[in-house]
């Protein structure tokens, strides 16, 4: 391997990152090359391991290197296509007529923006760079409706932006992060991009299994990421009893931070439950409004300890600065207008009815599944690719389950966006049941086109 120390002109985090970056850009360090450990390079350079760790974090954030845990840190190949392929799971060979693969809300069930736009046009002031990053009326509403007393709040551009900003402030390159398994594929991609190691934990119908979390703590992770309700992909929601159990386990690891992604918000039928009730000084909670009020609003609230929220706010001032106060005003209107509240309630009830209809229809066909919360359902199948292909032949698209796992689960699943089901649920259920069986030889004659 190329002599790294001779190419590093300055022994600072920036200098180390820049030197290695030049080696990678020139091709002298190639994709797949293994880098020395943080400690060994620190000894060679005569600097602290923390200095090298900061350089590694910068290189990871730039997408130039990737940590593979105990196997080491490597120069990464240009990975945009690979990351997109994992974040967008396999859905079959062609565009389906009925697409149940996307995990997105039904656009017909989003509240109308037109009335809100007309109401806020006269009162949304946007000329100042100096105002607070969150409008006062939205801040007051968040404080009133948050499931625990949080020190501080800010508004960011969606749930993944909130997660990324939070991880950047509470982790260092090479840290271990507990994730649900199965979980949301972009979480795994984000951890890889930041040079963090995913530590998978098992789930049941109430969320993270306590014994699995307890076992994961032996690896000294710095963060746990969880979805408290309408879990993507399984649709599980955490109970208050389970939350208290998990909080009790984490109480013995006082440096760990909990990041909760409440991505479905008001379209979830489960009550809001948070580990912040027991660990308020260590929980960052994300409440997204994309699925409930509109993906293009790109708005999520982030609440938690002031010392952590202030770091996120300060970092954003070196980028976007703040989320448009005009959009915040529109969101506040949607959250307080009686008509909009009724529209979201109708969406929640409709999604719940579609989930029940699918569960009941599958049950009548001999396929037992748990009743899911939110818009996604998790269906065990005999073979993932065979199920995807058979359903595609019937004009139905679903997402392959393998992308939702950190490691090989030994079982096969597909994710079905039950929130996008048509009225004729039984016909879809028959196709799903057929595809789930070990010998999927029977295809529906009806094609969704």
VENPEUR-V210427 format. One record per residue. N is the residue number from 1. RES is the residue in one letter. SS is DSSP state (helix for helix, strand for strand, loop for the rest). PSI is psi as a letter, one per 40 degrees, with the letter a starting at -180 (999 if undefined). Layout:
# VENPEUR-V210427
n=N res=RES ss=SS psi=PSI
n=N res=RES ss=SS psi=PSI
This chain:
# VENPEUR-V210427
n=1 res=X ss=loop psi=i
n=2 res=X ss=loop psi=i
n=3 res=X ss=loop psi=h
n=4 res=X ss=loop psi=d
n=5 res=X ss=helix psi=d
n=6 res=X ss=helix psi=e
n=7 res=X ss=helix psi=e
n=8 res=X ss=loop psi=h
n=9 res=X ss=loop psi=d
n=10 res=X ss=loop psi=h
n=11 res=X ss=loop psi=f
n=12 res=X ss=loop psi=i
n=13 res=X ss=helix psi=d
n=14 res=X ss=helix psi=d
n=15 res=X ss=helix psi=d
n=16 res=X ss=helix psi=d
n=17 res=X ss=helix psi=d
n=18 res=X ss=helix psi=d
n=19 res=X ss=helix psi=d
n=20 res=X ss=helix psi=d
n=21 res=X ss=helix psi=d
n=22 res=X ss=helix psi=d
n=23 res=X ss=helix psi=d
n=24 res=X ss=helix psi=d
n=25 res=X ss=helix psi=d
n=26 res=X ss=helix psi=e
n=27 res=X ss=loop psi=e
n=28 res=X ss=loop psi=d
n=29 res=X ss=loop psi=h
n=30 res=X ss=loop psi=i
n=31 res=X ss=loop psi=h
n=32 res=X ss=loop psi=e
n=33 res=X ss=loop psi=h
n=34 res=X ss=strand psi=h
n=35 res=X ss=strand psi=i
n=36 res=X ss=loop psi=i
n=37 res=X ss=loop psi=i
n=38 res=X ss=helix psi=d
n=39 res=X ss=helix psi=d
n=40 res=X ss=helix psi=d
n=41 res=X ss=helix psi=d
n=42 res=X ss=helix psi=d
n=43 res=X ss=helix psi=d
n=44 res=X ss=helix psi=d
n=45 res=X ss=helix psi=e
n=46 res=X ss=loop psi=f
n=47 res=X ss=loop psi=i
n=48 res=X ss=loop psi=i
n=49 res=X ss=helix psi=d
n=50 res=X ss=helix psi=d
n=51 res=X ss=helix psi=d
n=52 res=X ss=helix psi=d
n=53 res=X ss=helix psi=d
n=54 res=X ss=helix psi=d
n=55 res=X ss=helix psi=d
n=56 res=X ss=helix psi=d
n=57 res=X ss=helix psi=d
n=58 res=X ss=helix psi=d
n=59 res=X ss=helix psi=d
n=60 res=X ss=helix psi=d
n=61 res=X ss=helix psi=d
n=62 res=X ss=loop psi=e
n=63 res=X ss=loop psi=e
n=64 res=X ss=loop psi=d
n=65 res=X ss=strand psi=i
n=66 res=X ss=strand psi=h
n=67 res=X ss=strand psi=h
n=68 res=X ss=loop psi=f
n=69 res=X ss=helix psi=b
n=70 res=X ss=helix psi=e
n=71 res=X ss=helix psi=e
n=72 res=X ss=loop psi=a
n=73 res=X ss=strand psi=h
n=74 res=X ss=strand psi=i
n=75 res=X ss=strand psi=h
n=76 res=X ss=loop psi=i
n=77 res=X ss=loop psi=i
n=78 res=X ss=loop psi=h
n=79 res=X ss=loop psi=e
n=80 res=X ss=helix psi=d
n=81 res=X ss=helix psi=d
n=82 res=X ss=helix psi=d
n=83 res=X ss=helix psi=d
n=84 res=X ss=helix psi=d
n=85 res=X ss=helix psi=d
n=86 res=X ss=helix psi=d
n=87 res=X ss=helix psi=e
n=88 res=X ss=loop psi=g
n=89 res=X ss=loop psi=i
n=90 res=X ss=loop psi=h
n=91 res=X ss=loop psi=e
n=92 res=X ss=loop psi=i
n=93 res=X ss=loop psi=e
n=94 res=X ss=loop psi=i
n=95 res=X ss=loop psi=h
n=96 res=X ss=loop psi=i
n=97 res=X ss=loop psi=d
n=98 res=X ss=strand psi=h
n=99 res=X ss=strand psi=h
n=100 res=X ss=loop psi=f
n=101 res=X ss=loop psi=e
n=102 res=X ss=loop psi=d
n=103 res=X ss=loop psi=f
n=104 res=X ss=loop psi=i
n=105 res=X ss=loop psi=i
n=106 res=X ss=loop psi=h
n=107 res=X ss=helix psi=d
n=108 res=X ss=helix psi=e
n=109 res=X ss=helix psi=e
n=110 res=X ss=loop psi=i
n=111 res=X ss=loop psi=i
n=112 res=X ss=loop psi=h
n=113 res=X ss=loop psi=d
n=114 res=X ss=helix psi=d
n=115 res=X ss=helix psi=d
n=116 res=X ss=helix psi=d
n=117 res=X ss=helix psi=d
n=118 res=X ss=helix psi=d
n=119 res=X ss=helix psi=d
n=120 res=X ss=helix psi=e
n=121 res=X ss=loop psi=d
n=122 res=X ss=loop psi=e
n=123 res=X ss=loop psi=e
n=124 res=X ss=loop psi=h
n=125 res=X ss=loop psi=h
n=126 res=X ss=loop psi=e
n=127 res=X ss=loop psi=e
n=128 res=X ss=loop psi=h
n=129 res=X ss=loop psi=e
n=130 res=X ss=loop psi=e
n=131 res=X ss=loop psi=i
n=132 res=X ss=loop psi=i
n=133 res=X ss=loop psi=e
n=134 res=X ss=loop psi=h
n=135 res=X ss=loop psi=i
n=136 res=X ss=helix psi=d
n=137 res=X ss=helix psi=d
n=138 res=X ss=helix psi=d
n=139 res=X ss=helix psi=d
n=140 res=X ss=helix psi=d
n=141 res=X ss=helix psi=d
n=142 res=X ss=helix psi=d
n=143 res=X ss=helix psi=d
n=144 res=X ss=helix psi=d
n=145 res=X ss=helix psi=e
n=146 res=X ss=loop psi=i
n=147 res=X ss=loop psi=e
n=148 res=X ss=loop psi=i
n=149 res=X ss=loop psi=h
n=150 res=X ss=loop psi=i
n=151 res=X ss=loop psi=d
n=152 res=X ss=strand psi=i
n=153 res=X ss=strand psi=i
n=154 res=X ss=strand psi=i
n=155 res=X ss=strand psi=h
n=156 res=X ss=strand psi=a
n=157 res=X ss=loop psi=g
n=158 res=X ss=loop psi=i
n=159 res=X ss=helix psi=d
n=160 res=X ss=helix psi=d
n=161 res=X ss=helix psi=d
n=162 res=X ss=helix psi=d
n=163 res=X ss=helix psi=d
n=164 res=X ss=helix psi=d
n=165 res=X ss=helix psi=d
n=166 res=X ss=helix psi=d
n=167 res=X ss=helix psi=d
n=168 res=X ss=helix psi=d
n=169 res=X ss=helix psi=d
n=170 res=X ss=helix psi=e
n=171 res=X ss=loop psi=i
n=172 res=X ss=loop psi=i
n=173 res=X ss=loop psi=h
n=174 res=X ss=loop psi=e
n=175 res=X ss=loop psi=i
n=176 res=X ss=strand psi=i
n=177 res=X ss=strand psi=h
n=178 res=X ss=strand psi=h
n=179 res=X ss=strand psi=i
n=180 res=X ss=strand psi=i
n=181 res=X ss=loop psi=g
n=182 res=X ss=loop psi=i
n=183 res=X ss=loop psi=a
n=184 res=X ss=loop psi=h
n=185 res=X ss=helix psi=d
n=186 res=X ss=helix psi=d
n=187 res=X ss=helix psi=d
n=188 res=X ss=helix psi=d
n=189 res=X ss=helix psi=d
n=190 res=X ss=helix psi=d
n=191 res=X ss=helix psi=d
n=192 res=X ss=helix psi=d
n=193 res=X ss=helix psi=d
n=194 res=X ss=loop psi=e
n=195 res=X ss=loop psi=f
n=196 res=X ss=loop psi=i
n=197 res=X ss=strand psi=h
n=198 res=X ss=strand psi=h
n=199 res=X ss=strand psi=h
n=200 res=X ss=strand psi=i
n=201 res=X ss=strand psi=i
n=202 res=X ss=loop psi=i
n=203 res=X ss=strand psi=i
n=204 res=X ss=strand psi=a
n=205 res=X ss=loop psi=e
n=206 res=X ss=loop psi=e
n=207 res=X ss=strand psi=a
n=208 res=X ss=strand psi=h
n=209 res=X ss=loop psi=h
n=210 res=X ss=helix psi=d
n=211 res=X ss=helix psi=d
n=212 res=X ss=helix psi=d
n=213 res=X ss=helix psi=d
n=214 res=X ss=helix psi=d
n=215 res=X ss=helix psi=d
n=216 res=X ss=helix psi=d
n=217 res=X ss=helix psi=e
n=218 res=X ss=helix psi=e
n=219 res=X ss=helix psi=e
n=220 res=X ss=loop psi=f
n=221 res=X ss=loop psi=i
n=222 res=X ss=loop psi=e
n=223 res=X ss=strand psi=i
n=224 res=X ss=strand psi=h
n=225 res=X ss=strand psi=h
n=226 res=X ss=strand psi=i
n=227 res=X ss=loop psi=h
n=228 res=X ss=loop psi=d
n=229 res=X ss=loop psi=i
n=230 res=X ss=loop psi=f
n=231 res=X ss=loop psi=h
n=232 res=X ss=loop psi=h
n=233 res=X ss=loop psi=e
n=234 res=X ss=loop psi=d
n=235 res=X ss=loop psi=e
n=236 res=X ss=loop psi=i
n=237 res=X ss=loop psi=h
n=238 res=X ss=loop psi=h
n=239 res=X ss=loop psi=i
n=240 res=X ss=helix psi=d
n=241 res=X ss=helix psi=d
n=242 res=X ss=helix psi=d
n=243 res=X ss=helix psi=d
n=244 res=X ss=helix psi=d
n=245 res=X ss=helix psi=d
n=246 res=X ss=helix psi=d
n=247 res=X ss=helix psi=d
n=248 res=X ss=helix psi=d
n=249 res=X ss=helix psi=d
n=250 res=X ss=helix psi=e
n=251 res=X ss=loop psi=d
n=252 res=X ss=loop psi=e
n=253 res=X ss=loop psi=g
n=254 res=X ss=loop psi=e
n=255 res=X ss=loop psi=e
n=256 res=X ss=loop psi=h
n=257 res=X ss=strand psi=i
n=258 res=X ss=strand psi=h
n=259 res=X ss=strand psi=h
n=260 res=X ss=strand psi=h
n=261 res=X ss=strand psi=g
n=262 res=X ss=strand psi=g
n=263 res=X ss=loop psi=d
n=264 res=X ss=loop psi=d
n=265 res=X ss=helix psi=b
n=266 res=X ss=helix psi=e
n=267 res=X ss=helix psi=e
n=268 res=X ss=loop psi=i
n=269 res=X ss=loop psi=e
n=270 res=X ss=loop psi=i
n=271 res=X ss=loop psi=i
n=272 res=X ss=loop psi=h
n=273 res=X ss=loop psi=h
n=274 res=X ss=loop psi=i
n=275 res=X ss=helix psi=e
n=276 res=X ss=helix psi=e
n=277 res=X ss=helix psi=d
n=278 res=X ss=loop psi=d
n=279 res=X ss=loop psi=f
n=280 res=X ss=helix psi=d
n=281 res=X ss=helix psi=e
n=282 res=X ss=helix psi=e
n=283 res=X ss=strand psi=h
n=284 res=X ss=strand psi=h
n=285 res=X ss=strand psi=h
n=286 res=X ss=strand psi=h
n=287 res=X ss=strand psi=h
n=288 res=X ss=strand psi=i
n=289 res=X ss=loop psi=e
n=290 res=X ss=helix psi=d
n=291 res=X ss=helix psi=d
n=292 res=X ss=helix psi=d
n=293 res=X ss=helix psi=e
n=294 res=X ss=loop psi=h
n=295 res=X ss=helix psi=d
n=296 res=X ss=helix psi=e
n=297 res=X ss=helix psi=d
n=298 res=X ss=loop psi=f
n=299 res=X ss=loop psi=h
n=300 res=X ss=strand psi=i
n=301 res=X ss=strand psi=i
n=302 res=X ss=strand psi=h
n=303 res=X ss=strand psi=i
n=304 res=X ss=strand psi=a
n=305 res=X ss=loop psi=h
n=306 res=X ss=helix psi=d
n=307 res=X ss=helix psi=d
n=308 res=X ss=helix psi=d
n=309 res=X ss=helix psi=d
n=310 res=X ss=helix psi=d
n=311 res=X ss=helix psi=d
n=312 res=X ss=helix psi=d
n=313 res=X ss=helix psi=d
n=314 res=X ss=helix psi=d
n=315 res=X ss=helix psi=d
n=316 res=X ss=helix psi=d
n=317 res=X ss=loop psi=e
n=318 res=X ss=loop psi=e
n=319 res=X ss=loop psi=b
n=320 res=X ss=loop psi=e
n=321 res=X ss=loop psi=c
n=322 res=X ss=loop psi=i
n=323 res=X ss=loop psi=h
n=324 res=X ss=loop psi=h
n=325 res=X ss=helix psi=d
n=326 res=X ss=helix psi=d
n=327 res=X ss=helix psi=d
n=328 res=X ss=helix psi=d
n=329 res=X ss=helix psi=d
n=330 res=X ss=helix psi=d
n=331 res=X ss=helix psi=d
n=332 res=X ss=helix psi=d
n=333 res=X ss=helix psi=d
n=334 res=X ss=helix psi=d
n=335 res=X ss=helix psi=e
n=336 res=X ss=helix psi=e
n=337 res=X ss=loop psi=h
n=338 res=X ss=helix psi=d
n=339 res=X ss=helix psi=d
n=340 res=X ss=helix psi=d
n=341 res=X ss=helix psi=d
n=342 res=X ss=helix psi=d
n=343 res=X ss=helix psi=d
n=344 res=X ss=helix psi=d
n=345 res=X ss=helix psi=d
n=346 res=X ss=helix psi=d
n=347 res=X ss=helix psi=d
n=348 res=X ss=helix psi=d
n=349 res=X ss=helix psi=d
n=350 res=X ss=helix psi=d
n=351 res=X ss=helix psi=d
n=352 res=X ss=helix psi=d
n=353 res=X ss=helix psi=d
n=354 res=X ss=helix psi=d
n=355 res=X ss=helix psi=d
n=356 res=X ss=helix psi=d
n=357 res=X ss=helix psi=d
n=358 res=X ss=helix psi=d
n=359 res=X ss=helix psi=d
n=360 res=X ss=helix psi=d
n=361 res=X ss=helix psi=d
n=362 res=X ss=helix psi=d
n=363 res=X ss=helix psi=d
n=364 res=X ss=helix psi=e
n=365 res=X ss=loop psi=e
n=366 res=X ss=loop psi=e
n=367 res=X ss=loop psi=h
n=368 res=X ss=loop psi=h
n=369 res=X ss=loop psi=i
n=370 res=X ss=loop psi=i
n=371 res=X ss=loop psi=h
n=372 res=X ss=loop psi=i
n=373 res=X ss=loop psi=i
n=374 res=X ss=loop psi=a
n=375 res=X ss=loop psi=e
n=376 res=X ss=loop psi=i
n=377 res=X ss=strand psi=i
n=378 res=X ss=strand psi=h
n=379 res=X ss=strand psi=h
n=380 res=X ss=strand psi=h
n=381 res=X ss=strand psi=i
n=382 res=X ss=loop psi=d
n=383 res=X ss=loop psi=h
n=384 res=X ss=helix psi=d
n=385 res=X ss=helix psi=d
n=386 res=X ss=helix psi=d
n=387 res=X ss=helix psi=d
n=388 res=X ss=helix psi=d
n=389 res=X ss=helix psi=d
n=390 res=X ss=helix psi=d
n=391 res=X ss=helix psi=d
n=392 res=X ss=helix psi=d
n=393 res=X ss=helix psi=d
n=394 res=X ss=loop psi=e
n=395 res=X ss=loop psi=f
n=396 res=X ss=strand psi=h
n=397 res=X ss=strand psi=h
n=398 res=X ss=loop psi=i
n=399 res=X ss=strand psi=h
n=400 res=X ss=strand psi=h
n=401 res=X ss=helix psi=d
n=402 res=X ss=helix psi=d
n=403 res=X ss=helix psi=e
n=404 res=X ss=helix psi=e
n=405 res=X ss=loop psi=i
n=406 res=X ss=loop psi=d
n=407 res=X ss=loop psi=i
n=408 res=X ss=loop psi=h
n=409 res=X ss=loop psi=e
n=410 res=X ss=loop psi=e
n=411 res=X ss=loop psi=i
n=412 res=X ss=strand psi=i
n=413 res=X ss=strand psi=i
n=414 res=X ss=strand psi=i
n=415 res=X ss=strand psi=h
n=416 res=X ss=strand psi=h
n=417 res=X ss=loop psi=g
n=418 res=X ss=helix psi=d
n=419 res=X ss=helix psi=e
n=420 res=X ss=helix psi=e
n=421 res=X ss=loop psi=i
n=422 res=X ss=loop psi=i
n=423 res=X ss=loop psi=d
n=424 res=X ss=loop psi=g
n=425 res=X ss=helix psi=d
n=426 res=X ss=helix psi=d
n=427 res=X ss=helix psi=d
n=428 res=X ss=helix psi=d
n=429 res=X ss=helix psi=d
n=430 res=X ss=helix psi=d
n=431 res=X ss=helix psi=d
n=432 res=X ss=helix psi=d
n=433 res=X ss=helix psi=d
n=434 res=X ss=helix psi=d
n=435 res=X ss=helix psi=d
n=436 res=X ss=helix psi=d
n=437 res=X ss=loop psi=i
n=438 res=X ss=loop psi=d
n=439 res=X ss=loop psi=g
n=440 res=X ss=loop psi=g
n=441 res=X ss=loop psi=e
n=442 res=X ss=loop psi=h
n=443 res=X ss=loop psi=i
n=444 res=X ss=loop psi=i
n=445 res=X ss=loop psi=d
n=446 res=X ss=loop psi=h
n=447 res=X ss=loop psi=h
n=448 res=X ss=loop psi=h
n=449 res=X ss=loop psi=999
